[in-house]
């Protein structure tokens, strides 16, 4: 019984396998039959107009690589090893049919896009046009580059010219106009004995220091500076200015350097006695009462000569200088050889253009020289030129002709403060009293009796 049951079980399993095989074969045959007929019906349904169909065929022939099946379609190439040779042939036919079907369906969905792409790619004229445009743009760029090159070279040349110009630029100084003070009212003043005061003065002529009492030293200074023959008012003005300067230097702790000469006469002694003890002050302090022999038509502003702001040492008019001052318009000539020697000692290697050796660049307070060009190499002050060539004043003009340098000077001395010749001329020509002379040359001062030391 068990054997019979086992037999039927085996037969059952075989039948199942057999039946399954029959069903599978029937399915494959039906699928193949359907596949052979389906592409034709689909082609009829989805085909586009004749132009699209023709394009598809041409594309397949020329661009066959576009229709290589993907891996998903390649799976159909794998079949069971149990299939027969005939079945394999049928299956290959099915594979080809399926591939054609897929290509047809793919052509349907992308026919318009591909047709457009193919049309663009098959227009060689359009491609040439694009290339031509690119070439033209390149030519334009090259032309622009070549044109801009000379402009850079031109800028460099301009920069070089500017540098050369900068080295020859001349400096100028601001000039200040001389002030013409109105004639002040003359006053009377008390005096006091200054003989008990002691002073030390250094002589500008001998360099020796002289010690003496206040009155004696003051008379020696007046005698050494202007003498005893000038107008009495000018002598008084000189005595007050000199005594103020002594008090200023003593207060600052410095030694005054002035012209000193003993052997003064009684006239000078009497005139000095009449103003003994008087001083000039500004805001209650002794002024730095500097003076000079004469000016160049006006006094020089202290700021232009020594620097500093002294409101009482401003440039003021000295109207009698041009007509009566013996130091106004003095000529001095110096040979080319001497000028060359003096300038080369200053470290300047002079050129052959002698007219350029000394050239005035600027002036201040009228004729006073500010800056001087030495052969276009260095700049000196007018005061320095005065010292080098022994000129009377820093107010000068200079010309070169026939191997000679000609200097014309105006005034005598530094030009700051009271002019001694100016005081004499204002007293003798203008009728000024000593206090009017002092207030003319020292702006904004007061004259008063000093306190005892």
C-alpha positions in Angstrom: 0.0 0.0 0.0 2.8 2.3 0.9 4.5 1.6 -2.4 1.4 2.4 -4.4 1.0 5.7 -2.5 4.6 6.6 -3.1 4.2 5.8 -6.9 1.2 8.0 -7.2 3.0 10.8 -5.3 5.9 10.7 -7.8 3.5 10.6 -10.7 1.7 13.6 -9.2 4.8 15.6 -8.9 5.8 14.7 -12.4 2.4 15.7 -13.7 2.7 19.0 -11.9 6.0 19.7 -13.5 4.7 18.5 -16.8 1.6 20.6 -16.6 3.6 23.6 -15.5 5.9 23.1 -18.4 3.0 22.9 -20.8 1.5 26.0 -19.3 4.8 27.8 -19.6 5.3 26.8 -23.2 1.8 27.8 -24.1 2.4 31.2 -22.5 5.6 31.7 -24.3 4.0 30.7 -27.7 1.1 33.1 -27.0 3.5 35.9 -26.0 5.5 35.4 -29.1 2.5 35.3 -31.3 1.2 38.5 -29.7 4.6 40.2 -30.0 4.8 39.5 -33.7 1.5 41.1 -34.4 1.5 43.9 -31.7 4.4 46.1 -33.2 2.5 46.4 -36.5 -0.7 47.6 -34.8 1.2 49.9 -32.6 3.2 51.3 -35.5 0.0 52.0 -37.2 -1.5 53.7 -34.2 1.5 55.9 -33.1 3.3 56.6 -36.3 3.6 60.2 -37.1 3.4 61.6 -40.7 5.6 60.2 -43.4 8.3 62.7 -42.8 8.8 61.6 -39.2 8.8 57.9 -40.1 11.5 58.6 -42.8 13.6 60.6 -40.3 13.4 57.7 -37.8 14.7 55.2 -40.4 17.5 57.4 -41.4 18.5 58.0 -37.8 18.6 54.3 -37.2 20.9 53.7 -40.1 23.3 56.7 -39.5 23.2 56.8 -35.7 22.7 53.2 -34.8 24.7 53.7 -31.6 21.8 55.7 -30.2 19.7 52.6 -30.1 21.9 50.2 -28.2 19.6 48.7 -25.6 20.1 49.5 -22.0 20.9 46.9 -19.4 17.3 46.5 -18.6 16.6 45.3 -22.1 19.7 43.2 -22.3 18.2 41.0 -19.6 16.0 39.5 -22.3 19.2 37.9 -23.8 19.4 35.6 -20.8 17.2 32.5 -21.1 17.0 29.1 -19.4 19.5 26.5 -20.5 16.7 24.1 -20.7 15.1 25.8 -23.7 15.5 24.2 -27.0 17.5 25.6 -30.0 14.2 26.4 -31.7 12.9 28.1 -28.7 16.2 30.2 -28.6 15.7 31.2 -32.1 12.1 32.1 -31.4 13.3 34.0 -28.4 16.0 35.9 -30.4 13.3 36.8 -32.8 11.2 38.0 -29.9 14.1 40.0 -28.6 14.6 41.7 -31.9 10.9 42.5 -32.1 10.9 43.9 -28.6 13.9 46.0 -29.4 12.2 47.4 -32.5 9.1 48.0 -30.5 11.0 49.9 -27.8 12.8 51.9 -30.4 9.5 52.8 -32.0 8.1 53.9 -28.7 11.2 55.9 -27.9 11.1 57.5 -31.3 7.5 58.5 -30.7 8.2 60.3 -27.4 11.4 62.1 -28.6 10.9 62.3 -32.3 10.3 66.1 -32.3 13.3 66.8 -30.1 15.6 64.6 -31.9 14.4 65.8 -35.3 15.2 69.4 -34.2 18.6 68.4 -32.9 19.4 66.5 -36.1 18.3 69.5 -38.1 20.7 71.9 -36.1 23.6 69.5 -36.3 23.2 69.1 -40.1 23.5 72.8 -40.8 27.2 73.4 -41.4 26.5 77.0 -42.4 25.2 77.9 -39.0 28.4 76.4 -37.4 30.6 78.5 -39.7 28.7 81.6 -38.7 29.3 81.0 -35.1 33.0 80.5 -35.6 33.3 83.7 -37.7 31.7 85.7 -34.9 34.2 84.4 -32.4 37.1 85.3 -34.7 35.8 88.8 -35.1 35.6 89.3 -31.3 39.1 88.0 -30.9 40.4 90.5 -33.4 38.7 93.4 -31.6 40.3 92.4 -28.3 43.7 92.3 -29.9 43.2 95.7 -31.5 42.2 97.2 -28.1 45.3 95.8 -26.4 47.7 97.2 -29.1 46.0 100.7 -28.9 46.4 101.0 -25.1 50.1 100.3 -25.1 51.3 103.7 -26.4 49.1 105.4 -23.7 51.1 103.8 -20.9 54.4 104.9 -22.4 53.1 108.5 -22.7 52.1 108.5 -19.0 55.6 107.5 -18.0 57.1 110.3 -20.0 54.8 112.8 -18.4 55.9 111.6 -14.9 59.5 112.1 -15.8 58.8 115.6 -16.9 57.0 116.4 -13.6 59.9 115.2 -11.7 62.3 117.5 -13.6 59.9 120.4 -13.0 59.7 119.7 -9.3 63.5 120.0 -8.8 63.4 123.5 -10.3 60.4 124.8 -8.4 61.1 128.2 -6.7 59.8 129.0 -3.2 58.3 132.4 -2.3 57.7 134.1 1.0 54.8 136.3 2.1 55.8 139.9 2.3 54.3 142.2 5.0 53.5 145.8 4.2 55.2 148.4 6.3 53.0 150.3 8.8 53.1 154.1 9.0 52.5 155.1 12.6 50.9 158.5 13.2 53.1 161.1 14.9 52.6 160.5 18.7 52.1 163.3 21.2 55.3 164.3 23.0 55.3 164.2 26.8 57.5 165.3 29.7 59.1 162.7 32.0 60.7 162.5 35.4 64.3 161.2 35.6 66.3 159.4 38.3 70.0 158.7 39.1 71.2 155.3 37.7 74.9 155.7 38.6 74.5 153.2 41.5 73.6 150.4 39.1 76.3 148.1 37.7 76.5 146.7 34.2 78.9 144.6 32.0 78.9 145.2 28.3 80.8 143.4 25.5 82.2 145.7 22.9 81.3 144.7 19.3 84.5 146.3 18.0 87.1 144.9 20.4 85.2 141.9 21.9 86.3 143.0 25.4 84.0 143.2 28.3 83.6 146.6 30.0 82.2 147.0 33.5 81.0 150.3 34.9 78.1 152.1 36.6 74.8 152.7 34.9 75.2 156.3 33.8 78.8 156.0 32.6 78.2 152.8 30.6 75.1 154.4 29.0 77.2 157.4 27.9 79.9 155.2 26.4 77.2 153.2 24.5 75.6 156.3 23.0 79.1 157.7 22.1 80.1 154.4 20.5 76.8 154.0 18.6 76.1 157.5 17.2 78.5 160.0 18.8 77.7 163.5 20.2 77.1 165.6 17.1 73.7 164.5 16.0 70.4 166.1 16.8 69.7 166.1 20.6 66.3 164.3 20.1 68.0 161.5 18.2 70.7 161.2 21.0 67.9 161.1 23.6 66.1 158.4 21.7 69.3 156.4 21.4 70.0 156.8 25.2 66.5 155.5 26.2 66.7 152.6 23.7 70.2 151.6 25.0 69.2 151.8 28.6 66.0 149.7 28.0 68.2 147.1 26.2 70.6 147.0 29.2 67.6 146.4 31.6 66.2 143.7 29.2 69.5 141.8 29.0 70.1 142.0 32.8 66.6 140.7 33.4 67.3 137.8 31.0 70.7 137.1 32.4 72.7 137.8 29.3 75.5 140.1 28.4 74.6 143.0 26.0 76.9 143.4 23.0 77.0 147.0 21.8 79.2 149.7 20.4 81.1 151.2 23.3 83.4 154.2 23.3 84.8 156.1 26.2 85.8 159.8 26.1 82.3 161.3 25.5 81.9 165.0 25.8 79.8 167.2 28.1 77.1 167.8 25.4 76.4 164.1 25.1 76.6 163.8 28.9 74.0 166.5 29.4 71.7 165.1 26.8 71.8 161.6 28.3 71.2 163.1 31.8 67.9 164.6 30.5 66.4 161.2 29.9 68.2 159.2 32.7 66.3 156.2 34.0 63.6 156.2 31.2 62.7 152.9 29.6 60.3 151.5 26.9 57.8 148.8 28.0 55.2 146.7 26.3 52.5 145.2 28.5 54.5 146.2 31.6 57.7 144.5 30.5 61.0 145.8 29.1 61.1 145.4 25.4 64.0 143.9 23.4 64.9 147.4 22.1 67.2 146.4 19.2 68.3 149.0 16.7 70.3 149.2 13.5 72.2 151.9 11.6 69.5 152.3 8.9 66.7 150.5 7.1 65.8 150.0 3.5 62.9 152.5 3.4 61.2 150.6 6.2 62.2 148.4 9.1 62.1 144.6 8.9 59.7 142.5 10.7 61.5 140.5 13.4 59.7 137.3 12.4 61.3 137.4 9.0 64.8 137.9 10.3 65.1 136.0 13.6 61.7 134.5 14.0 59.4 134.9 17.0 56.4 137.1 17.5 57.3 140.5 18.9 54.3 142.8 18.4 56.5 145.9 19.0 59.1 144.8 16.3 56.9 145.0 13.2 57.8 146.5 9.9 57.2 150.3 9.9 57.9 153.0 7.4 61.1 155.0 7.4 60.3 157.6 4.9 63.5 159.7 4.9 65.8 156.8 4.1 65.7 156.9 0.3 66.3 160.6 0.1 68.9 161.2 2.9 70.3 158.0 4.3 74.0 157.7 3.1 73.6 153.8 3.3 70.7 153.7 0.8 71.7 152.4 -2.6 75.3 151.6 -2.0 77.1 149.6 -4.7 79.6 146.9 -4.1 81.3 144.9 -6.9 82.9 141.4 -6.5 84.9 139.6 -9.2 83.7 136.3 -10.6 86.8 134.5 -9.2 86.1 135.8 -5.7 82.4 134.9 -5.9 83.3 131.4 -7.1 85.8 130.9 -4.3 83.4 132.0 -1.6 80.5 129.8 -2.9 82.6 126.7 -3.5 83.7 126.9 0.2 80.0 126.3 0.9 80.2 122.9 -0.8 78.7 124.0 -4.2 80.2 122.8 -7.5 79.3 125.7 -9.7 78.3 125.4 -13.4 79.5 127.6 -16.3 76.2 129.6 -16.2 77.5 132.5 -14.0 74.2 134.4 -14.1 72.6 131.5 -12.2 75.2 131.5 -9.4 73.3 134.0 -7.3 69.6 134.6 -8.1 67.1 136.2 -5.7 64.0 134.1 -5.3 61.9 136.2 -2.9 61.7 139.4 -0.9 60.0 140.5 2.3 59.2 144.0 3.7 60.0 145.6 0.4 63.7 145.2 -0.6 64.8 142.7 2.1 65.9 139.4 0.4 64.3 136.2 1.7 65.7 133.3 -0.3 68.5 133.1 -2.8 69.2 130.3 -5.3 72.9 129.3 -5.6 73.2 127.9 -9.1 69.9 126.1 -8.8 71.5 123.6 -6.4 70.9 125.0 -2.9 69.0 127.8 -1.3 70.4 130.4 1.1 68.9 133.3 3.0 69.6 136.9 2.2 71.1 137.3 5.6 73.6 134.5 4.8 74.5 136.1 1.5 75.1 139.4 3.3 77.4 137.7 5.7 79.4 135.8 3.0 80.0 138.8 0.8 80.3 141.5 3.5 77.3 143.5 2.4 75.8 146.3 4.5 72.3 144.9 4.4 70.2 141.9 3.5 68.2 144.3 1.3 70.0 144.1 -2.0 69.9 143.4 -5.7 72.6 141.5 -7.7 73.6 141.4 -11.4 76.3 139.7 -13.3 78.2 141.3 -16.3 81.7 141.2 -17.7 83.1 138.9 -15.1 81.8 141.1 -12.3 78.9 140.6 -9.8 77.4 144.0 -8.8 75.5 144.2 -5.5 73.4 147.3 -4.6 72.4 147.4 -0.9 69.8 149.5 0.9 70.3 150.4 4.6 72.9 149.2 7.1 72.4 146.4 9.5 69.7 143.8 10.2 66.9 146.4 9.7 64.9 145.4 12.9 63.7 148.0 15.4 64.8 151.6 15.5 66.9 153.1 12.7 69.6 155.3 14.0 69.8 157.3 10.8 66.0 157.3 10.7 65.9 158.8 14.2 68.3 161.5 13.1 66.2 162.3 10.0 62.9 162.2 11.8 64.3 164.6 14.4 66.1 167.0 11.9 63.7 166.7 9.0 60.4 165.8 10.6 60.7 167.7 13.9 60.1 164.6 16.0 60.8 164.5 19.8 62.7 161.5 21.2 59.5 159.8 22.5 57.8 160.3 19.2 60.7 158.6 17.4 60.7 155.7 19.8 56.9 155.2 19.5 57.3 155.3 15.7 59.8 152.5 15.5 58.6 150.4 18.4 54.9 149.8 17.9 52.5 150.0 20.9 55.1 150.8 23.6 54.9 153.0 26.6 57.7 155.3 27.9 58.1 155.6 31.7 60.5 156.0 34.5 62.0 152.7 35.5 62.2 151.4 39.1 65.6 151.1 40.9 67.4 147.8 40.8 
